[in-house]
């Protein structure tokens, strides 16, 4: 049986760029990998001097890329936890790196390496990583939702990353909800703000069937159903893939999330087809950054 057009087109896109580098910049570390023939063949990382000058942090990133770069590399993708001018590859106010207020990252890297460089925020990279390498394979419309300290989403429409005019598409956490916004109730910050407990501690307690922890996750899931509804009304995807630290507790809030959807979402037939799943791709941040190169070729 021949491959579906979605799968075939995806494989053809990847084959056009056999060797690419993906870089995931975090607030305290940077990780990078080289993808050859649709597989991650090498993966390295290091801590960065988060509070150092802009050029010091940049040099640390370049050192990592240098250790992977070969003449066969045809492109570099970089995911960052910040606002991004996608067209110019400028990153603004990078989380936990105070000196990175406005860094012309694309220009600097293209000048050094002589290959196309693509920069985007980490939530968009997460969605691309799932589309090309994870739970989104075989789909055309997916939303990747990162549930960690904050709440964000990356959107794939008709097989192509959608960023919006200002790279602001997917900022679902800013939607008003109750007296705050959705992120207040549907991210890891909910546990610390409302219960003065870290999510990972609650998760461990829930694994041991602690009644209080299970009830907190039930409450979280009831709120999280509204985050999912926001995604459904705005983008109507085939699949929603969850990532981030809180997603590992999905088992404990899936039912209350589903109950909220069944009670309040206006289109029951959509829920019958919808899949909400958790990412199983451990190296998604690096793979997703590399996939920026594939997406640019479409």
N, C-alpha and C positions, 0 to 999 in steps of 0.2 A: 504494500500500500504506500503511495507516495506521501511525503511529508506535507503537512498542512501549509498553506501560504504563509501563515504567521510564523511557523517554525522555520520554513525554508528561507524567508526573507531575513529573519533574525540571524541565521547561520551565514547567509551570504554577506550580511553587513559586517559580522565579526571577521569573516575571512578576508575582507578587504583590508583589514588592519591586524595582521597576524600577531604583532608584538607591541603591546602598549604597557605603560606604567600607570598604576593607580596609587594615589597618595591620599591618606586620611589624616588631616590635621586636627588634633584635639587640643584641649586647653592645657594639657600637661605633657603630651607625647605626640609623636608623629609616627605613622606606620605607612609602609609602602610595599608594593608587590609588583611583580612583572607577570603579565598574562600573555601566554604564547599558545596559539591555536586553541583558544577558548578554555584554557586551563591556567590556574594560578600555579606557577612553577617555582616561585621563590617569594618569600614574605619576610620582611625585617621591620624592626621598629626601634625607637630610642626615645628617651625623655628629652624634653626641650627646656630651655631656660625661659620659662613663661614670662618672667618679669624683667627680662633683659631688653636691650634696645632692638628696634625693628630689624636692623641688619644682622644682628647676632642670631636671632631666631631664624631669619631667612637662610643664613649660612648653614645652620644645623639641618634645615630641610634639604638644602642643596647637597650636603654631604651624603644624605641618605639616597637621594636620587642618583648621585654620581656612582654609588656602589652597585646600582642596577642598570644604569644606562649603557646601551651598546648601539652600534651603527644600525642595528635592525629595528630599533624602536621607532615607531611611526607616529606616536602621539602620547601625550601625558594628560591625565585627568586628575583634578584635585578637589576633594570635598572639604569644606571648612564650616565651622559652627558660627556663621555670621551672615550678615546681609551681603549680597554680591551683585555687582553690575556684570551680568552674564556676558553681554556683548564685548565689553572691554576687559573683563577678567579682573576687576578691581574688587577687593574685599574691604569691608568696613567694620570696625569695632568688633574684632574677633573675641569671642567669649574667653575670658581668663588669660588673654594676652594683651595687656593694657597698651603696649606700644604700637600695636597693629590697628591704628585708627583708619588709615587709608593706604592700602598696599596694592600697587599695580602689579599683581602677581603674574598675570598672563604675559605682560610685556617683559618682565624680568626673566622669566623662564624661557620664553621663546627666543630671546636674545642670546641666552647661554647655550641652549640645546639645539636650536634650529629646527624644531618640530612643532606642530600645532599643540597648543595647551588650552585646556578647557577647565574652567573653574565654576563651581556651583556650591550651594549649601548642602549640608550633610543629609537633610531630610530628602531632598531630591535625589541624591546619590543612593540613599537607601532604597527608594522606589526602583531606580534603574538596576540596582544589584539584584533585586527580586525578579524584575522583568526578564533579565538576561540569564540569571544563574540560579534563581530560587523558585519560590512558590508561584510567581507570576508567569513562569514559562508557559507558552501556549495561549496566553490571554492577550487581548488587545487593549483593554481598558482596566487599569488597576490603580489602586491608591495604597501607598505604603505609609503607615502611621507610626511615628516614633513616639513611644510613651516612656519618658524618662523623667528627668528633673522638670522638663517642659513637655509641650505637646506640639507636634508639627506633622506635616504630611507632604509627600511627593506624589505627583499626579502624572500618570501615563494615559494619554488619550490617543486612540487609534495607533498604538505602537510608538508614540513619540512623547518625550518629556514635555510637559506644559508648565512653564514657569510664570506666565503672565507678563505684563508689560514691565513691571519693576521687580521681577523675581519674588513677588509677594503671594502668588497662588499657593494654596496649601497651608496658610497660616491660620488653621482652623481654631487654634487655641485662643485667638483673640475675639472670637464670636461672643457676644454678650450671652450670659446664662445666669439665671437667678440674679443675685445682687453683684456678681463678679463677672467672670468670663469662664469659658469652657475649660481652659487650662487650669484654673484654680481648683476645679473639682476632678479633673480627668488627667492628672499627671502625678508624679511622685511627690510633688510639693503638697498635695492634698493630705497625705498621711502626716507629714511634719507639722503643717499648719493647723490641722483640725485635731490631731491626736498626739502631737509631740513625739512621734515615733517614726523611725526610718522604714521605708518600704521593705528593705531586705530583712529586717528584724521581724516584721509582721509576716512576711512570707515564710520564714522558718517556723514561726508559731503556728501558722495555718497548716503547714505540713504535719505538725503534731496535733492537728485537730483542736487547736485552741478556739473555744467558742467566740471569744471577743475578737480575735483576729479574723475569723471567718465572717463575722458580722460586719466588720469594717470593709472587707473586700466585697461583701454583698452590697453595701452602700455605695462603694466606689463603682461597681458594675452598673448600678441603677443610674448613676450619673453618666457613666461612659456610654450608655445607650444613646444619649443625646449627642455625643461626639460622633458616633456612627451615623446617626440620622443627619447630621450636618453634612457629612461626606456623601450620603446617599442622595439628598436633595440637590446638592451642588453638582455632583459628578456622575452618579449612577454607575459605579464600576461593576465589573464582573466579580472582582475579588478585592478584599481589603486585607493587607498583610500587616501584622503588628510586629514592631521591633522595639528595642529599648529595654531598660532594666525592668520596668513594671510588667512587660508583656509575659515574662516567665511565670507570673502569677495568674495567667489567663484562666487556668482551670478553676480558680476560686471566684472569678467575677464574670465568667461567661454566661452563666444562667441568668443572673440578675440583669445583665446587659440585654440578653435576648428577651427577657420578660418586658423590659422597657420598650424595646422595639415593637414587640407584638401588641402592646397596649396603646402606643402613641404614634407609630409610623403609619402614614396614610395609605400605603400601597402594599397590602399583604402579599400579593403575587410576586413582588420584588424580593421579599424576604425568603420566599421559597427557593429562589435561585441563588441568592447571595451566599458567598463563602467569606467568613472571617476566620483567618488562620494566623498562626505565629510563624515568624521566620525561623528557619533551621540552619541558615547559612552563617557560620561563625565569622567568616572573613568578608561579610557583606560590605562593610565600609570601604575596604580597598577595592573589591570587585566593582562596587557601584561607582566609585570614582573613575576607575578605568573605563567603565561603560559610558561615561560622558563622551569618550572618543567615538564609540560605536554610534551613539545617538546623533552625534554631529554629522555622521556620514549619510544619514537617512535623507 
